[in-house]
Amino acid sequence: MIGGIDMQKVTLRFPCQPGMGSVLLEGLAATLAETRSYDGCHSVEVFVDADNPDNVLLVEEWETRGHQEKYMEWRVSTGMIEMIQPILTAPVESLYLDGRPI
């Protein structure tokens, strides 16, 4: 919860072919400004697996799940997801996370 507002946290894991993690990172560098300015996006952080640099993870925070889903529909319609598929070993994995006060 940020400022009393529940946010939708999403992780996206990109399992890249050997040696292709850096290629994905270059592509992300060119596109994340658009993501961060997309309606409802509050933040996007990029992480690389310390033991496998070809395993790239995005941690996103959105106003709502609907905002993120609309964004993903837009990315699919622009062909971006199709363009990165050849460098992946499996489809992008998405997790929608709900926080729990404990």
ROLUM-350528 format. One line per field, with one value per residue (C-alpha): residue number from 1; residue in one letter; x, y, z. Coordinates in Angstrom, 2 decimals. Layout:
ROLUM-350528
pos c(NUM:...);
code c(A:...);
X c(X:...);
Y c(Y:...);
Z c(Z:...);
***
This chain:
ROLUM-350528
pos c(1:2:3:4:5:6:7:8:9:10:11:12:13:14:15:16:17:18:19:20:21:22:23:24:25:26:27:28:29:30:31:32:33:34:35:36:37:38:39:40:41:42:43:44:45:46:47:48:49:50:51:52:53:54:55:56:57:58:59:60:61:62:63:64:65:66:67:68:69:70:71:72:73:74:75:76:77:78:79:80:81:82:83:84:85:86:87:88:89:90:91:92:93:94:95:96:97:98:99:100:101:102);
code c(M:I:G:G:I:D:M:Q:K:V:T:L:R:F:P:C:Q:P:G:M:G:S:V:L:L:E:G:L:A:A:T:L:A:E:T:R:S:Y:D:G:C:H:S:V:E:V:F:V:D:A:D:N:P:D:N:V:L:L:V:E:E:W:E:T:R:G:H:Q:E:K:Y:M:E:W:R:V:S:T:G:M:I:E:M:I:Q:P:I:L:T:A:P:V:E:S:L:Y:L:D:G:R:P:I);
X c(0.00:1.37:-0.14:-3.22:-3.79:-3.47:-1.26:-1.00:2.49:3.44:6.55:7.52:10.25:12.02:13.93:16.43:18.51:22.19:23.93:20.70:19.95:22.09:20.19:16.90:18.30:19.31:15.80:14.25:16.44:14.88:11.27:10.95:10.49:7.23:6.23:6.92:4.84:1.93:-1.34:-1.42:2.26:3.89:7.24:9.25:12.46:14.76:16.67:19.07:19.54:22.97:23.55:22.14:22.37:20.01:17.15:15.71:12.95:10.80:9.00:6.21:3.78:0.49:-2.50:-4.69:-4.39:-6.60:-4.03:-1.27:-3.44:-4.35:-0.65:0.19:-2.54:-0.93:2.54:1.14:-0.58:2.69:4.44:6.97:6.14:6.37:9.75:11.34:10.00:12.97:15.44:13.37:13.53:9.92:7.03:7.25:5.95:3.66:2.73:0.15:0.95:-1.45:0.18:-0.84:-0.54:1.01);
Y c(0.00:3.42:6.55:4.59:3.28:-0.39:-0.94:-3.96:-5.41:-7.58:-9.58:-10.57:-13.14:-13.32:-16.63:-15.82:-18.15:-18.36:-15.05:-13.22:-11.57:-8.58:-8.27:-8.15:-5.53:-3.34:-3.59:-2.83:0.26:1.59:0.85:1.29:5.06:4.34:1.79:4.16:6.90:4.58:5.37:3.74:2.76:3.81:2.06:-0.57:-2.05:-4.39:-7.23:-9.83:-13.20:-13.07:-16.74:-16.62:-13.29:-14.66:-14.67:-11.13:-10.02:-6.89:-5.79:-3.41:-1.44:-0.36:1.58:-1.47:-4.86:-3.50:-0.79:-3.38:-5.70:-2.82:-1.99:-5.63:-5.68:-2.57:-4.19:-7.27:-5.09:-3.25:-6.56:-6.19:-9.51:-11.31:-9.66:-10.91:-14.49:-15.76:-14.90:-16.61:-20.25:-20.16:-17.67:-14.67:-15.61:-13.11:-13.07:-10.67:-10.18:-9.12:-7.90:-9.35:-7.43:-9.81);
Z c(0.00:-0.98:0.49:1.54:-2.00:-2.91:-5.92:-8.19:-8.13:-11.11:-11.88:-15.41:-15.91:-19.26:-19.58:-22.34:-24.46:-23.48:-24.12:-24.99:-21.64:-22.61:-25.91:-24.00:-21.63:-24.57:-25.96:-22.58:-22.21:-25.40:-24.38:-20.61:-20.85:-22.70:-20.07:-17.20:-18.83:-19.64:-17.88:-14.44:-14.27:-11.01:-11.38:-13.24:-11.90:-13.81:-12.16:-13.51:-11.84:-10.15:-11.03:-14.57:-16.46:-19.10:-16.60:-16.51:-14.15:-14.20:-11.05:-11.92:-9.83:-11.38:-10.18:-10.92:-12.60:-15.37:-16.14:-16.51:-18.61:-20.94:-21.24:-22.11:-24.76:-26.27:-26.22:-27.96:-30.59:-31.33:-32.01:-29.19:-27.53:-30.88:-31.58:-28.34:-28.55:-30.64:-27.85:-25.12:-24.04:-22.79:-22.71:-20.39:-16.93:-15.22:-11.54:-10.11:-6.45:-3.71:-0.50:2.84:6.09:8.58);
***
